[in-house]
Amino acid sequence: MTLARKLTAEALGTAFLLAIVVGSGIMAERLSGGNIALALLANTLATGAGLIALILTFGPISGAHFNPAVSLADAWMGGLPWRHLPAYVAAQVVGAFAGVAAAHGMFDLPVFFASQHERAGLPQLWSEFIATFGLLAVIWGTVRSRPSVTPFVVGAYITAAYWFTASTSFANPAVTLARAASDTFAGIRPIDAPAFILAQIVGALLATALFRWLSPKPAG
């Protein structure tokens, strides 16, 4: 598979992921009658289901990372060549913003507008660390032994993490950056995004370090 095809798959997959996250958040907020729990439930189910579909669709082409933290961890584990990492991250970020723009267009909103949704404080950052640590843990825990179930495990984990984390589990630097450009249910203030991204990267790297020890790659 050529690099161009892989990057196209990463960009397109990440774009659809953000369209699902942001679009379902807008729809849920409009239809829930002010019931935040109901809106979050709708947003959660759409995201989990969409993520499974996207991983199954694009996984055979690019690995379906859709996430710079996953790509960084995969490079460290030897799956993604380091020289391809910058291109993967760029494709994911561009795709993420394209997905936000697509969602806004479907609901007659500005292409981009900065979020005012505050997500600050240590509990939020701890949540993002836990969310991303857990995401990488379930990936590494299944991708070698039972790769066919990995899409379902990832979708199930993100569905759960929406509810057990205070931050609703962004767990993705590209998603975080793009959601800062959406003043909707799924948004995050731009000023809060850098700390989220740092917590996500630390969580991803520590989970990867743990699984390099727990489940080392077989020799040869």
ROVEX-311504 format. One record per residue: residue number from 0; residue in three letters; y, z, x of N, C-alpha, C, O, CB in turn. Coordinates in steps of 0.1 Angstrom, whole numbers. Glycine has a CB too. Example, Ala and Ser with C-alpha at 12.3 -4.5 7.8 and 13.67 -1.06 7.14 Angstrom:
tortor|zator|ny|nz|nx|cay|caz|cax|cy|cz|cx|oy|oz|ox|cby|cbz|cbx
0|ALA|-57|78|132|-45|78|123|-33|78|132|-33|85|142|-45|90|113
1|SER|-22|71|128|-11|71|137|0|79|129|11|80|134|-6|57|141
END
This chain:
tortor|zator|ny|nz|nx|cay|caz|cax|cy|cz|cx|oy|oz|ox|cby|cbz|cbx
0|MET|-12|0|8|0|0|0|12|0|9|14|8|18|0|12|-10
1|THR|22|-9|7|34|-10|15|43|1|12|43|7|1|41|-24|13
2|LEU|52|4|22|61|15|20|71|12|9|75|21|1|69|17|33
3|ALA|75|-1|7|84|-4|-4|78|-1|-17|85|4|-26|87|-19|-3
4|ARG|65|-4|-19|59|-1|-32|58|15|-34|60|19|-45|45|-6|-32
5|LYS|55|22|-23|55|36|-24|68|42|-28|69|51|-37|50|43|-11
6|LEU|79|37|-22|92|42|-25|96|39|-39|103|47|-46|102|37|-15
7|THR|93|27|-43|96|23|-57|89|32|-67|95|36|-77|92|8|-60
8|ALA|76|35|-64|69|44|-73|75|58|-73|76|64|-84|54|45|-68
9|GLU|79|63|-61|86|76|-61|99|76|-68|102|86|-76|88|80|-46
10|ALA|107|66|-67|120|66|-74|118|64|-89|124|72|-96|128|54|-69
11|LEU|109|56|-93|107|54|-107|100|66|-114|104|70|-124|98|41|-110
12|GLY|91|72|-107|84|84|-112|94|95|-113|94|103|-123|73|88|-104
13|THR|102|97|-103|112|108|-104|122|106|-114|127|115|-121|119|110|-90
14|ALA|126|93|-116|136|89|-127|130|93|-140|137|99|-149|139|75|-126
15|PHE|118|89|-143|112|93|-156|110|108|-157|112|113|-168|98|86|-157
16|LEU|107|115|-147|106|130|-147|119|136|-152|119|144|-161|102|135|-134
17|LEU|130|131|-146|143|137|-150|147|132|-164|154|140|-171|154|133|-140
18|ALA|144|120|-167|147|116|-181|140|125|-191|145|128|-202|143|101|-183
19|ILE|127|128|-188|119|137|-196|126|151|-197|128|157|-208|105|138|-192
20|VAL|129|157|-185|134|170|-185|147|171|-192|149|180|-201|135|175|-170
21|VAL|157|163|-189|170|163|-194|170|158|-209|176|165|-217|180|155|-186
22|GLY|163|147|-211|163|142|-225|157|151|-235|162|153|-246|156|128|-225
23|SER|145|157|-231|139|166|-240|147|179|-242|147|185|-253|125|170|-236
24|GLY|154|183|-232|163|194|-233|175|192|-243|178|200|-251|169|198|-220
25|ILE|180|180|-242|191|176|-252|186|176|-266|191|181|-275|197|163|-248
26|MET|174|169|-268|168|168|-281|165|181|-287|167|184|-298|156|158|-281
27|ALA|159|189|-278|154|203|-282|166|211|-287|166|218|-297|147|210|-271
28|GLU|177|211|-279|189|219|-283|195|214|-296|200|222|-304|199|218|-271
29|ARG|195|201|-298|201|195|-310|193|199|-323|198|200|-334|202|180|-309
30|LEU|179|200|-321|171|201|-333|167|216|-335|161|219|-346|159|193|-331
31|SER|169|225|-326|164|238|-327|173|248|-335|169|259|-338|162|244|-313
32|GLY|184|243|-339|193|251|-347|198|264|-340|200|274|-347|186|255|-360
33|GLY|200|263|-327|205|275|-320|194|284|-315|197|294|-309|214|282|-328
34|ASN|181|281|-318|170|290|-314|166|286|-299|160|276|-297|158|288|-323
35|ILE|171|294|-290|169|290|-276|154|290|-272|149|282|-264|176|300|-267
36|ALA|146|300|-277|132|300|-274|125|288|-279|117|282|-272|126|313|-280
37|LEU|128|283|-291|122|271|-296|126|259|-288|118|250|-285|126|269|-311
38|ALA|139|258|-284|144|247|-275|136|247|-262|132|237|-257|159|248|-273
39|LEU|135|259|-256|128|260|-243|113|256|-245|108|249|-236|129|274|-237
40|LEU|107|260|-256|93|256|-258|91|241|-259|82|235|-253|88|262|-271
41|ALA|100|234|-266|100|220|-267|102|213|-254|95|204|-250|110|215|-278
42|ASN|112|218|-246|115|213|-233|103|214|-224|100|205|-216|127|220|-227
43|THR|96|226|-225|85|229|-217|73|219|-219|67|214|-210|80|243|-219
44|LEU|70|218|-232|58|209|-235|60|195|-231|51|188|-227|56|210|-250
45|ALA|73|190|-234|76|176|-230|75|174|-215|69|164|-210|90|172|-235
46|THR|80|184|-207|79|183|-193|65|183|-187|61|175|-179|88|194|-186
47|GLY|57|193|-192|44|194|-187|35|182|-190|28|177|-182|37|206|-193
48|ALA|36|177|-203|29|165|-207|33|153|-199|25|145|-194|30|163|-222
49|GLY|46|151|-198|52|140|-190|48|140|-176|45|129|-170|67|139|-192
50|LEU|48|152|-170|44|153|-156|30|148|-153|27|141|-144|46|167|-151
51|ILE|21|152|-162|7|148|-161|6|133|-161|-1|127|-153|-2|154|-172
52|ALA|12|127|-171|12|112|-173|18|105|-161|12|95|-156|20|108|-185
53|LEU|29|110|-155|35|104|-144|27|105|-131|26|95|-123|49|110|-141
54|ILE|20|116|-129|12|118|-117|0|109|-118|-4|103|-108|7|133|-116
55|LEU|-6|108|-130|-18|99|-131|-13|84|-129|-21|76|-124|-24|101|-145
56|THR|-1|81|-133|3|67|-132|7|63|-118|2|53|-113|15|65|-141
57|PHE|15|72|-111|20|68|-98|12|74|-86|15|71|-75|34|72|-97
58|GLY|3|84|-89|-4|90|-78|-12|80|-69|-11|82|-57|-13|100|-84
59|PRO|-19|71|-75|-26|61|-66|-17|53|-57|-22|47|-48|-35|52|-75
60|ILE|-4|52|-61|5|43|-53|12|51|-42|11|47|-30|15|37|-62
61|SER|18|62|-46|27|69|-36|22|84|-34|28|90|-25|41|69|-41
62|GLY|13|88|-41|9|103|-41|16|111|-52|13|122|-54|13|108|-27
63|ALA|26|104|-58|33|111|-69|39|124|-66|37|134|-72|24|112|-82
64|HIS|47|124|-55|53|137|-51|65|140|-60|65|151|-66|59|136|-36
65|PHE|74|131|-62|86|132|-71|94|145|-66|101|150|-75|82|134|-85
66|ASN|92|149|-54|98|162|-50|99|163|-35|89|163|-28|88|174|-55
67|PRO|111|164|-30|112|165|-15|105|177|-9|100|176|3|127|166|-11
68|ALA|104|188|-16|96|199|-10|81|196|-9|75|200|1|98|212|-19
69|VAL|76|188|-18|62|184|-17|60|174|-6|50|174|1|57|178|-31
70|SER|70|165|-5|69|155|6|70|161|20|62|158|29|80|144|4
71|LEU|79|171|21|80|178|34|67|186|37|62|185|48|91|188|33
72|ALA|61|192|27|48|199|29|37|190|33|29|193|41|45|208|17
73|ASP|37|178|26|26|168|28|28|163|43|17|160|49|27|157|18
74|ALA|40|161|47|42|156|61|37|166|71|30|163|81|57|153|64
75|TRP|39|179|68|35|190|77|20|190|77|14|193|88|41|203|73
76|MET|13|188|66|-1|188|65|-8|175|70|-20|174|71|-6|191|51
77|GLY|0|165|74|-5|153|80|-8|142|70|-14|132|74|-17|156|87
78|GLY|-4|144|57|-7|134|48|3|123|47|0|111|46|-8|140|34
79|LEU|16|126|49|27|117|49|33|115|63|36|125|69|38|121|39
80|PRO|33|103|68|39|102|82|54|107|82|62|105|73|39|87|86
81|TRP|57|115|92|70|120|93|81|110|93|92|112|87|72|128|106
82|ARG|78|98|98|89|87|98|92|82|84|102|76|81|84|76|106
83|HIS|82|85|74|85|81|60|92|91|52|96|89|41|71|77|54
84|LEU|92|103|57|98|115|49|112|112|45|115|114|33|98|127|58
85|PRO|122|108|54|135|105|49|136|95|38|144|97|28|144|101|60
86|ALA|128|85|39|128|74|28|123|80|15|128|77|4|120|62|33
87|TYR|112|88|16|107|94|4|117|103|-3|119|102|-15|94|102|7
88|VAL|124|111|5|134|120|-1|145|112|-7|150|115|-18|139|130|10
89|ALA|150|102|0|161|94|-5|157|87|-19|165|87|-28|165|83|5
90|ALA|145|82|-19|140|76|-32|139|86|-43|143|82|-54|126|69|-29
91|GLN|135|98|-40|134|108|-50|147|112|-56|149|114|-68|126|120|-45
92|VAL|157|114|-46|170|118|-51|177|107|-59|183|110|-69|179|122|-38
93|VAL|176|95|-54|182|84|-62|175|82|-75|182|81|-86|181|70|-54
94|GLY|162|83|-76|155|83|-88|159|94|-98|160|92|-110|140|83|-86
95|ALA|161|106|-92|165|117|-101|178|115|-108|179|118|-120|165|130|-92
96|PHE|188|110|-100|201|108|-106|200|96|-116|207|97|-127|211|105|-96
97|ALA|192|86|-113|190|75|-123|184|81|-136|187|76|-147|181|64|-117
98|GLY|174|90|-135|168|96|-147|178|103|-155|177|103|-167|157|104|-143
99|VAL|187|111|-148|197|118|-156|206|109|-163|209|111|-175|205|127|-146
100|ALA|210|98|-156|219|88|-162|212|82|-174|218|79|-185|223|77|-152
101|ALA|199|79|-173|192|73|-184|191|82|-196|193|78|-207|178|69|-180
102|ALA|189|95|-194|188|104|-205|202|106|-212|202|106|-224|184|118|-200
103|HIS|212|106|-204|226|107|-210|229|95|-218|235|96|-229|236|109|-199
104|GLY|225|83|-213|227|71|-220|220|71|-234|226|66|-244|223|59|-212
105|MET|208|76|-234|201|77|-247|207|86|-257|205|84|-269|186|81|-244
106|PHE|215|96|-253|221|105|-262|236|104|-263|243|113|-267|217|119|-258
107|ASP|241|92|-258|255|89|-259|264|100|-252|274|104|-258|259|88|-274
108|LEU|260|103|-240|268|113|-232|273|106|-220|269|95|-216|259|125|-228
109|PRO|283|112|-213|288|106|-200|276|104|-190|267|111|-190|299|114|-194
110|VAL|278|94|-182|267|91|-172|264|103|-164|252|107|-163|271|79|-163
111|PHE|274|110|-158|273|122|-151|284|131|-155|295|127|-157|272|120|-136
112|PHE|281|144|-157|292|154|-159|286|168|-154|276|172|-158|297|155|-173
113|ALA|294|174|-145|290|186|-138|286|197|-148|293|200|-158|301|191|-129
114|SER|275|203|-145|270|214|-154|278|227|-153|283|230|-142|255|217|-151
115|GLN|279|234|-163|286|247|-163|275|258|-166|279|270|-168|297|248|-174
116|HIS|263|255|-165|252|264|-168|250|273|-155|244|268|-146|239|257|-172
117|GLU|254|285|-156|252|294|-145|238|299|-142|231|303|-152|261|307|-147
118|ARG|233|297|-130|220|301|-126|221|308|-112|217|302|-102|210|289|-126
119|ALA|227|319|-112|231|326|-99|224|340|-99|220|345|-109|246|327|-97
120|GLY|223|345|-87|218|359|-85|204|359|-79|197|349|-79|218|366|-98
121|LEU|201|370|-73|188|372|-66|176|370|-75|166|363|-70|187|386|-60
122|PRO|176|374|-87|164|371|-96|162|357|-98|150|352|-98|166|378|-109
123|GLN|172|349|-99|171|334|-100|165|328|-87|156|319|-88|184|328|-104
124|LEU|170|332|-76|165|327|-63|151|331|-61|142|323|-56|174|331|-52
125|TRP|147|344|-64|134|348|-62|124|340|-72|113|337|-68|133|363|-65
126|SER|129|337|-83|122|329|-93|119|315|-87|107|310|-88|129|328|-106
127|GLU|129|309|-81|127|296|-75|117|296|-63|109|287|-61|140|290|-71
128|PHE|118|307|-56|108|309|-45|94|310|-50|85|303|-46|112|321|-36
129|ILE|92|318|-60|79|320|-66|74|307|-73|62|304|-71|79|332|-76
130|ALA|83|301|-80|79|288|-87|74|278|-77|64|271|-80|91|283|-95
131|THR|82|276|-66|78|265|-57|66|269|-49|57|261|-46|90|262|-48
132|PHE|65|282|-45|53|287|-38|41|284|-46|31|279|-41|55|302|-34
133|GLY|42|288|-59|30|286|-68|27|271|-70|15|267|-70|33|292|-81
134|LEU|37|263|-71|35|248|-72|27|243|-61|17|236|-62|48|241|-74
135|LEU|31|246|-48|24|241|-37|10|247|-35|1|241|-30|32|244|-24
136|ALA|9|260|-40|-4|266|-39|-14|259|-48|-25|256|-44|-3|281|-43
137|VAL|-10|256|-60|-20|249|-69|-23|235|-64|-34|229|-66|-14|249|-83
138|ILE|-13|228|-58|-15|215|-52|-25|216|-41|-36|209|-41|-2|209|-47
139|TRP|-23|224|-31|-32|225|-20|-45|231|-24|-55|228|-17|-25|234|-9
140|GLY|-45|239|-34|-58|245|-38|-67|236|-45|-79|238|-46|-55|257|-47
141|THR|-62|224|-50|-71|215|-57|-72|201|-51|-81|194|-53|-66|214|-71
142|VAL|-61|197|-43|-60|183|-40|-72|178|-31|-75|166|-31|-47|180|-33
143|ARG|-78|187|-23|-89|183|-14|-102|185|-21|-111|176|-20|-89|192|-2
144|SER|-104|195|-28|-117|198|-34|-119|191|-48|-130|186|-50|-119|213|-36
145|ARG|-109|190|-56|-110|184|-69|-97|176|-72|-90|179|-81|-112|195|-80
146|PRO|-95|165|-65|-82|158|-67|-80|152|-81|-69|150|-85|-82|146|-57
147|SER|-91|150|-88|-90|144|-101|-83|153|-111|-78|149|-121|-104|140|-106
148|VAL|-84|166|-108|-78|176|-118|-64|180|-114|-57|187|-121|-87|188|-119
149|THR|-59|176|-102|-46|180|-97|-35|177|-107|-26|185|-109|-44|173|-84
150|PRO|-34|165|-112|-23|162|-122|-23|172|-134|-12|176|-138|-25|148|-128
151|PHE|-35|176|-139|-35|185|-150|-32|199|-146|-25|206|-153|-49|184|-156
152|VAL|-36|203|-134|-33|216|-128|-18|217|-126|-12|227|-130|-40|219|-115
153|VAL|-12|207|-120|3|207|-118|11|208|-131|20|216|-132|7|195|-110
154|GLY|7|200|-141|13|200|-154|12|213|-161|21|218|-167|8|189|-163
155|ALA|0|219|-160|-2|232|-166|6|243|-159|11|252|-166|-17|236|-166
156|TYR|6|242|-146|14|253|-138|29|252|-142|35|262|-144|12|251|-123
157|ILE|34|240|-142|49|239|-145|52|243|-159|62|249|-162|53|224|-143
158|THR|42|240|-168|44|245|-182|45|260|-183|53|266|-189|32|240|-191
159|ALA|36|267|-175|36|281|-175|48|287|-168|54|296|-172|23|286|-168
160|ALA|52|280|-157|63|285|-149|76|284|-156|85|292|-153|64|278|-136
161|TYR|78|275|-165|90|275|-173|92|289|-180|103|293|-182|89|264|-184
162|TRP|81|295|-183|82|308|-191|81|320|-183|86|331|-187|71|308|-201
163|PHE|74|320|-171|72|333|-164|83|334|-153|83|345|-146|58|334|-158
164|THR|91|324|-151|102|326|-141|116|327|-148|118|320|-159|102|314|-131
165|ALA|125|335|-143|138|336|-149|146|323|-148|155|321|-156|145|348|-142
166|SER|143|315|-138|150|303|-136|145|291|-144|151|280|-144|150|299|-121
167|THR|134|292|-151|127|282|-158|121|271|-148|119|260|-152|136|275|-168
168|SER|119|275|-136|111|268|-126|116|253|-124|109|244|-129|97|267|-131
169|PHE|127|252|-117|131|239|-112|120|234|-101|115|223|-103|145|239|-106
170|ALA|118|242|-91|108|240|-81|109|226|-74|99|221|-70|95|242|-87
171|ASN|121|221|-73|122|207|-68|137|204|-64|145|204|-73|117|197|-79
172|PRO|139|202|-51|153|200|-47|160|187|-53|172|188|-57|154|198|-32
173|ALA|152|177|-55|158|165|-61|162|167|-76|172|163|-81|149|153|-61
174|VAL|153|174|-83|155|178|-97|168|187|-98|176|186|-107|143|185|-103
175|THR|169|196|-88|180|206|-88|193|198|-87|203|201|-94|178|216|-77
176|LEU|194|189|-77|206|182|-75|210|174|-87|222|174|-91|205|173|-62
177|ALA|201|167|-93|204|158|-104|207|166|-116|216|162|-124|192|149|-107
178|ARG|201|178|-119|204|186|-130|218|192|-129|224|196|-139|194|196|-132
179|ALA|223|193|-117|237|198|-115|247|188|-121|259|191|-123|240|200|-100
180|ALA|243|175|-123|252|165|-128|250|163|-143|253|153|-149|249|152|-121
181|SER|244|173|-150|241|173|-164|245|186|-171|238|196|-170|226|169|-167
182|ASP|256|185|-178|261|198|-185|254|198|-199|260|197|-209|276|198|-187
183|THR|241|200|-198|232|201|-210|223|213|-209|224|221|-199|224|187|-212
184|PHE|213|214|-218|204|225|-218|197|227|-204|194|238|-201|194|223|-229
185|ALA|194|216|-197|186|217|-185|195|218|-172|190|218|-161|177|205|-184
186|GLY|208|219|-174|217|219|-162|217|231|-154|212|242|-157|231|216|-167
187|ILE|224|230|-142|227|240|-133|240|238|-127|243|226|-123|215|242|-122
188|ARG|248|248|-125|261|246|-119|260|241|-104|251|245|-97|270|259|-118
189|PRO|268|231|-100|267|226|-87|267|237|-76|261|236|-66|277|216|-84
190|ILE|276|247|-79|277|258|-69|264|266|-67|262|272|-56|289|267|-73
191|ASP|256|266|-77|243|273|-76|232|265|-70|222|271|-66|239|278|-90
192|ALA|233|252|-69|222|244|-65|218|246|-50|206|247|-48|226|230|-67
193|PRO|227|247|-41|222|249|-27|213|261|-25|203|260|-17|234|250|-18
194|ALA|216|272|-31|207|284|-29|194|282|-35|183|286|-30|214|296|-35
195|PHE|193|275|-47|181|271|-53|172|263|-44|161|265|-42|183|264|-67
196|ILE|179|253|-38|172|243|-29|166|251|-17|155|248|-13|181|232|-24
197|LEU|174|260|-11|169|268|0|157|276|-4|147|276|3|180|277|6
198|ALA|157|283|-15|146|291|-20|134|282|-22|123|286|-19|150|298|-33
199|GLN|136|270|-27|125|261|-30|118|256|-17|106|256|-16|129|249|-38
200|ILE|126|253|-7|120|248|6|113|260|13|102|257|18|131|243|15
201|VAL|118|272|13|111|283|19|98|286|12|88|288|18|120|295|18
202|GLY|98|285|-2|86|288|-9|76|277|-6|64|280|-5|89|288|-24
203|ALA|80|265|-6|70|254|-3|64|255|11|52|253|13|77|240|-4
204|LEU|72|258|21|67|259|35|58|271|36|48|270|44|79|260|44
205|LEU|61|282|30|53|294|32|39|292|25|29|296|30|60|307|26
206|ALA|40|286|13|27|283|6|18|273|15|6|275|15|29|277|-8
207|THR|25|263|21|18|254|29|12|261|41|1|258|45|27|242|33
208|ALA|20|270|48|15|277|59|3|285|55|-7|286|63|26|286|65
209|LEU|3|292|44|-8|300|39|-20|292|37|-31|296|42|-4|307|26
210|PHE|-19|280|31|-31|272|28|-36|264|41|-47|260|41|-28|262|17
211|ARG|-27|263|51|-33|258|64|-42|268|70|-52|264|77|-21|255|73
212|TRP|-41|280|66|-50|291|71|-61|293|61|-73|294|65|-43|304|73
213|LEU|-58|294|48|-68|296|38|-79|285|37|-91|288|36|-62|298|25
214|SER|-74|273|38|-82|261|36|-79|251|47|-73|240|44|-81|255|22
215|PRO|-83|253|60|-79|244|70|-86|230|68|-97|229|63|-83|250|84
216|LYS|-79|220|73|-85|207|72|-97|206|81|-97|210|92|-74|196|76
217|PRO|-108|200|75|-120|199|83|-118|191|96|-111|181|96|-132|193|75
218|ALA|-124|196|107|-123|189|120|-130|175|119|-140|173|112|-129|197|131
219|GLY|-124|165|126|-129|152|126|-126|144|113|-130|132|112|-144|152|127
END
